[in-house]
Amino acid sequence: MEVTISGRHLEITEPIREYAAGKMAKLPRYYDRLQAVQVVAEKNEHQFMVEVRVQADRHDPFIAKESGTDLYACIDATVDKLERQLTDHKDRLRNRKHNKK
């Protein structure tokens, strides 16, 4: 899985890059067909915005966005949103054959 981390109006330092990459490395635990993860951190006047796009095999990209005053908290929130999206998708795939009536 390829992880790309970039910033708009914000310099991505090595601690931010390591933190985000560490969090994104946990995502294949929830759905194993992930191909690429793109993290874009943006700084406006007084807050940060983080957008994460996850490319999965045979599916539209999973997208999570979060904004706030703490960059690390925004990264955590987007990972939480993606965990929920990925587990819901995996459950739908796993149970779709049993839901036919």
C-alpha angles and dihedrals in degrees: 000000000000118000119199120188121188139161137217115209086349134090112230106223124201095256091052091047093049093046094050093044091050092052093046091049088067094060098083086064088073099041122009101202097076116136107177140001123204119194119191118185118192131186121210124180099293107358145046128237123200123193121186124191118191119196113209132186112269095355140092114261119279110232130194127178131186135170131193146121096277117064094201092051090051090053090050092049093051091050090052091051092048092048089056093046093048095047091047090050092048091049091051091051093046096048103035095097092053097050097068114111 
